[in-house]
Amino acid sequence: MDHPVAGLCQVAVLGHQHAEFVRHAKVGRIVYFGRMLDKIRLAKKLPEEWQKARGTAAKTSFDARCCRFLQIDYAALEAETLKGKTDEQLLEWAFQNGHRPNDDEIEVWNA
């Protein structure tokens, strides 16, 4: 199986998604959070074999690690994301409903 990140890029290109849907940029000061949101938004376009890489079922997935870091429930984040909120609104939602990491925690997470 190809790496899920590489596949996500391919799906975005073939699905005529804009480049911002497959990015490495931070949301706020947090890396990966935006990619997780993109995977939620693109879920129906991802190949079936990549669905297991989404969410928190695999405890070592980046989605699971990011949700643990922010102390949020993935299903709740998914529901908020599908309401059409922006990345910045969703990050603020995560901070309000989970954990707002301090500078040291963010530095370690982003390393």
WOUR-V346575 format. One record per backbone hydrogen bond with DSSP energy under -0.5 kcal/mol. CO is the residue of the C=O (numbers start at 0). NH is the residue of the N-H. Records with the same first field share a line. If there is no record, write none. Layout:
CO: NH, NH
//
This chain:
2: 6
3: 7
4: 8
5: 9
6: 10
7: 11
8: 12
9: 13
10: 14
11: 16
12: 15
17: 20
18: 21
25: 27
26: 29
28: 30
29: 26
30: 32
31: 35
32: 36
33: 37
34: 38
35: 39
36: 40
37: 41
39: 42
41: 44, 45
42: 45
46: 49, 50
47: 50
49: 52
50: 53
54: 63
56: 58
57: 60
60: 64
61: 65
62: 66
63: 67
64: 68
65: 69
66: 70, 71
69: 98
72: 76
73: 77
74: 78
75: 79
76: 80
77: 81
79: 82, 84
80: 83
85: 89
86: 90
87: 91
88: 92
89: 93
90: 94
91: 95
92: 96
93: 97
98: 100
101: 105
102: 106
103: 107
104: 108
105: 109
106: 110
107: 110
//
